[in-house]
Amino acid sequence: MKIFRLSLLALLTVPVVAAPAVAAPVVVPGPMLVARYNFDGGAVGGRISELSGRGSALTVRGFANGLVAFVALGAGRFAAFPGPCAATAPTCAKALMEAPDDADLDPGTRSFRWAATVRLTRAQLTGSANVVQKGVATRDSQWKLQIGGPTGRAQCVMVAKGSGQAFSAISAKPVIDGNWHRVVCQRTGTVLAVSVDGVPGERTAVPSTLTVDNNLPLRVGGPNFARGGDMYHGQVDDVYAQLG
């Protein structure tokens, strides 16, 4: 009986060891649409609605009476930019659309995807034409989609913050045949890629540390109104940016 009591006492005095804490799972956010414009509502008071709910409206800006036209296409609309001017013209009508700086459009080193549907003829391409961009190559950092002259291939470009090193991925075929083409740019890790109508183009290696982060506006249709600027003279629809 004494042995039984001692055994029972030993059991009762065994310290209770707490279960190890379970770390909370790391939640990695999925891709998030951060800006989208389909131009179906046209411009109201010079502003184009943003559809993702996260970005800002685009404002139409013109130079030398340049205008953006919003043309009906089926049940929707697309944006059409002024055509090219003669090289000898003293002034040239230009137009672009602009939204203010937005942290969601500064991907840093994260995955980022941007796209636009474009229509352009060879006659409308007078040099490289910037369709959509945030930042400029000579200032801080940049991402953009352009149609490169004189070949007319779609180009996805990223310029690294700090080093100014530029990287581009070029489409397999030209897009200046007067037909609509869907161009998608994507940076994932160490790869910058382009596709046109679902057909992959170049896959360009980029540093994992490549960072794009600037305080400049989002622009559609050109970089600025400087003489010789890379203005886009065609039509565009369904512009969007996706983070992650």
C-alpha positions as semicolon CSV with decimal commas, in nm:
position;residue;x (nm);y (nm);z (nm)
1;M;0,000;0,000;0,000
2;K;0,289;0,234;0,084
3;I;0,450;0,167;-0,257
4;F;0,120;0,248;-0,433
5;R;0,091;0,578;-0,240
6;L;0,446;0,679;-0,330
7;S;0,386;0,601;-0,698
8;L;0,064;0,801;-0,699
9;L;0,243;1,093;-0,532
10;A;0,519;1,081;-0,793
11;L;0,265;1,097;-1,074
12;L;0,091;1,393;-0,915
13;T;0,417;1,589;-0,888
14;V;0,529;1,543;-1,251
15;P;0,552;1,898;-1,398
16;V;0,310;1,979;-1,678
17;V;0,496;2,070;-1,994
18;A;0,314;2,318;-2,217
19;A;0,265;2,224;-2,580
20;P;0,503;2,410;-2,813
21;A;0,357;2,723;-2,964
22;V;0,247;2,685;-3,325
23;A;0,362;2,971;-3,544
24;A;0,090;3,150;-3,733
25;P;0,094;3,067;-4,104
26;V;0,259;3,324;-4,328
27;V;-0,005;3,469;-4,557
28;V;0,133;3,564;-4,896
29;P;-0,104;3,804;-5,073
30;G;-0,214;3,695;-5,418
31;P;-0,211;3,905;-5,733
32;M;-0,406;4,228;-5,692
33;L;-0,542;4,450;-5,967
34;V;-0,425;4,801;-5,880
35;A;-0,533;5,002;-6,186
36;R;-0,764;4,944;-6,481
37;Y;-0,911;5,168;-6,750
38;N;-1,139;5,047;-7,032
39;F;-1,254;5,395;-7,151
40;D;-1,613;5,276;-7,198
41;G;-1,746;5,577;-7,010
42;G;-1,537;5,821;-7,212
43;A;-1,411;6,132;-7,036
44;V;-1,639;6,311;-6,792
45;G;-1,505;6,655;-6,711
46;G;-1,177;6,552;-6,869
47;R;-1,140;6,249;-6,640
48;I;-1,157;5,875;-6,714
49;S;-1,287;5,641;-6,444
50;E;-1,056;5,390;-6,275
51;L;-1,219;5,047;-6,242
52;S;-1,015;4,844;-5,991
53;G;-1,124;5,057;-5,697
54;R;-0,762;5,111;-5,589
55;G;-0,620;5,357;-5,843
56;S;-0,697;5,713;-5,948
57;A;-0,886;5,854;-6,245
58;L;-0,691;5,951;-6,553
59;T;-0,690;6,318;-6,654
60;V;-0,669;6,412;-7,022
61;R;-0,390;6,657;-7,101
62;G;-0,336;6,822;-7,438
63;F;-0,078;7,038;-7,611
64;A;-0,132;7,260;-7,918
65;N;-0,503;7,167;-7,928
66;G;-0,427;6,796;-7,903
67;L;-0,723;6,584;-7,790
68;V;-0,792;6,222;-7,697
69;A;-1,102;6,093;-7,877
70;F;-1,316;5,820;-7,724
71;V;-1,454;5,614;-8,011
72;A;-1,744;5,369;-7,991
73;L;-1,662;5,003;-8,051
74;G;-1,956;4,769;-8,002
75;A;-2,098;4,836;-7,658
76;G;-1,776;5,003;-7,539
77;R;-1,522;5,264;-7,641
78;F;-1,149;5,298;-7,694
79;A;-0,910;5,595;-7,675
80;A;-0,757;5,742;-7,992
81;F;-0,456;5,977;-7,983
82;P;-0,361;6,253;-8,229
83;G;-0,176;6,138;-8,539
84;P;0,185;6,225;-8,618
85;C;0,278;6,568;-8,753
86;A;0,504;6,656;-9,042
87;A;0,868;6,689;-8,939
88;T;0,866;7,052;-9,055
89;A;0,556;7,153;-8,857
90;P;0,636;7,434;-8,608
91;T;0,402;7,281;-8,349
92;C;0,237;6,943;-8,319
93;A;-0,091;6,853;-8,150
94;K;-0,024;6,604;-7,871
95;A;-0,230;6,443;-7,596
96;L;-0,185;6,197;-7,313
97;M;-0,371;6,074;-7,007
98;E;-0,224;6,096;-6,659
99;A;-0,297;5,968;-6,307
100;P;-0,108;6,084;-5,995
101;D;0,171;5,890;-5,827
102;D;0,037;5,583;-5,647
103;A;0,236;5,348;-5,422
104;D;0,049;5,048;-5,567
105;L;0,213;5,126;-5,901
106;D;0,564;5,114;-5,750
107;P;0,627;4,739;-5,741
108;G;0,977;4,753;-5,595
109;T;1,114;4,400;-5,644
110;R;0,773;4,231;-5,641
111;S;0,604;4,056;-5,929
112;F;0,424;4,303;-6,151
113;R;0,211;4,277;-6,464
114;W;0,092;4,553;-6,695
115;A;-0,098;4,537;-7,021
116;A;-0,284;4,723;-7,293
117;T;-0,472;4,646;-7,611
118;V;-0,325;4,848;-7,897
119;R;-0,400;4,928;-8,261
120;L;-0,139;5,104;-8,471
121;T;-0,034;5,127;-8,835
122;R;0,316;5,161;-8,972
123;A;0,236;5,518;-9,081
124;Q;0,143;5,608;-8,722
125;L;0,480;5,492;-8,588
126;T;0,734;5,772;-8,630
127;G;0,978;5,638;-8,370
128;S;0,943;5,453;-8,043
129;A;0,592;5,509;-7,906
130;N;0,518;5,488;-7,533
131;V;0,180;5,331;-7,467
132;V;0,179;5,323;-7,085
133;Q;0,449;5,400;-6,832
134;K;0,536;5,508;-6,481
135;G;0,867;5,687;-6,451
136;V;1,121;5,786;-6,713
137;A;1,446;5,613;-6,810
138;T;1,666;5,908;-6,719
139;R;1,512;5,974;-6,378
140;D;1,505;5,730;-6,089
141;S;1,334;5,414;-6,227
142;Q;1,065;5,304;-6,469
143;W;0,832;5,040;-6,608
144;K;0,669;5,086;-6,947
145;L;0,515;4,930;-7,255
146;Q;0,624;5,080;-7,585
147;I;0,607;5,003;-7,954
148;G;0,963;5,016;-8,076
149;G;1,061;5,190;-8,396
150;P;1,127;5,116;-8,669
151;T;1,040;4,745;-8,638
152;G;0,705;4,797;-8,466
153;R;0,751;4,524;-8,206
154;A;0,603;4,554;-7,858
155;Q;0,864;4,612;-7,589
156;C;0,833;4,571;-7,213
157;V;1,093;4,784;-7,035
158;M;1,213;4,815;-6,676
159;V;1,479;5,056;-6,553
160;A;1,637;4,982;-6,216
161;K;1,633;5,232;-5,932
162;G;1,982;5,345;-5,838
163;S;2,182;5,189;-6,121
164;G;1,965;5,311;-6,409
165;Q;2,025;4,977;-6,581
166;A;1,757;4,909;-6,844
167;F;1,611;4,572;-6,942
168;S;1,363;4,496;-7,219
169;A;1,167;4,200;-7,354
170;I;1,061;4,225;-7,719
171;S;0,764;4,060;-7,890
172;A;0,812;3,786;-8,148
173;K;0,630;3,980;-8,422
174;P;0,544;4,342;-8,507
175;V;0,210;4,488;-8,397
176;I;0,178;4,772;-8,653
177;D;-0,060;4,602;-8,896
178;G;-0,370;4,809;-8,810
179;N;-0,529;4,525;-8,609
180;W;-0,600;4,510;-8,237
181;H;-0,335;4,329;-8,032
182;R;-0,330;4,243;-7,663
183;V;0,018;4,310;-7,519
184;V;0,107;4,182;-7,170
185;C;0,427;4,258;-6,981
186;Q;0,524;4,067;-6,668
187;R;0,814;4,074;-6,425
188;T;0,832;3,765;-6,203
189;G;1,142;3,725;-5,989
190;T;1,437;3,730;-6,227
191;V;1,239;3,720;-6,553
192;L;1,086;4,001;-6,760
193;A;0,851;3,862;-7,027
194;V;0,623;3,985;-7,304
195;S;0,336;3,824;-7,492
196;V;0,116;3,943;-7,777
197;D;-0,228;3,785;-7,822
198;G;-0,111;3,505;-7,595
199;V;0,202;3,431;-7,801
200;P;0,518;3,452;-7,586
201;G;0,804;3,674;-7,692
202;E;1,138;3,726;-7,525
203;R;1,208;3,624;-7,167
204;T;1,483;3,851;-7,038
205;A;1,685;3,785;-6,724
206;V;1,675;4,066;-6,468
207;P;1,841;4,093;-6,125
208;S;1,628;3,980;-5,832
209;T;1,718;4,314;-5,673
210;L;1,583;4,522;-5,963
211;T;1,363;4,784;-5,799
212;V;1,113;5,019;-5,958
213;D;0,995;5,290;-5,720
214;N;0,946;5,654;-5,820
215;N;0,724;5,952;-5,744
216;L;0,617;6,017;-6,102
217;P;0,263;5,987;-6,245
218;L;0,118;5,705;-6,449
219;R;0,093;5,814;-6,814
220;V;-0,090;5,664;-7,110
221;G;-0,006;5,785;-7,461
222;G;0,337;5,937;-7,414
223;P;0,606;6,046;-7,167
224;N;0,556;6,425;-7,190
225;F;0,508;6,701;-7,448
226;A;0,876;6,763;-7,520
227;R;0,967;6,802;-7,884
228;G;1,071;6,465;-8,023
229;G;0,905;6,282;-7,732
230;D;0,798;5,921;-7,783
231;M;0,428;5,995;-7,831
232;Y;0,184;5,718;-7,917
233;H;-0,030;5,802;-8,222
234;G;-0,259;5,498;-8,237
235;Q;-0,553;5,365;-8,037
236;V;-0,556;5,191;-7,699
237;D;-0,805;5,001;-7,486
238;D;-0,822;4,808;-7,157
239;V;-0,507;4,927;-6,979
240;Y;-0,435;4,761;-6,648
241;A;-0,167;4,696;-6,384
242;Q;-0,152;4,404;-6,141
243;L;0,073;4,378;-5,835
244;G;0,196;4,043;-5,706
